[in-house]
Amino acid sequence: MCTSERADRRRTWPLMLLGLVLAMGPVHAQEEVAALPDREHVVKLGLTSGAVRTLSLTYERVIHPDWSGAVTLSYMFPGKPAGFLDLNTEEVTFSSDRSLKGWFITPELRWYLETSDTRDAPRGFHLGGYARVSNISFDASLSATGTGTDASGSVQGSLAVDFFEFGIGIQAGYQLLMIKDRLALDCIFFGPRASFYALKVDAELAGEGELATDVQQALEELLGRDIVPIDVEVSSNGVTTSDVLSFGYRFGIKLGYAF
């Protein structure tokens, strides 16, 4: 064998070895992925903070290689919402004990469409439908005195608002499983819905002067602005109910554990 042939073989062996390593790498990675068991259950937690704080707990169960069902239970802890049904103006100062709380139930069905990951749900991009049943209540005691020329008088009383919703919508999102498919990061970024809203207002207001009438009218405007666009005439002494069909939205991020 000539010297040139031996030199060619010496140069060929490293290339063959490199090709063998590259060929074995994906196989080894696929074996590691395949070794992970299927995750059929996911428990997720979501927390929204602000003037009020809402805690959400979700349980998701795989029912088909591409489908899953889930239900979310949420609770809004009682809090004093800044700016919600706020009647304070430059000439009128309200002293009020305000509290906003509520609960939400959201069942949903998901269809996972991920193509880059060949493993079964619950991984990747998903489309689905959901329903929403909720009830929010607002309670406040009012005491105010008007000192301006346009709001003279005084008013005292209480206000109780119950806001019920039943809605159906569609959604899109992405769920990522990390750290051996144990840590779940779920993001819903598109979730419009059509909802039926029922509003119940129980007002017990007593007062004198223009302020008593102004407060009643201001409450009617704020109910349509802060809750949902709705026309309601607030009775100064009694219960008022109203309902409307409108639109809502769902979005959020949750962290969870898959098993």
Secondary structure, 3 states (H helix, E strand, C coil): CCHHHHHHHHHHHHHHHHHHHHHHHHHHHHHHHHHCCCCCEEEEEEEECCCCEEEEEEEEEEEECCEEEEEEEEEEEEECCCCCCCCCCCCEEEEEEEEEEEEEEEEEEEEECCCCCCCCCCCEEEEEEEEEEEEEEEEEEEEEEECCCCCCEEEEEEEEEEEEEEEEEEEEEEEEEECCCCEEEEEEEECEEEEEEEEEEEEEEEEECHHHHHHHHHHHHHHHHHCCCCCCCCCCEEEEEEEEEEEEECCEEEEEEEC
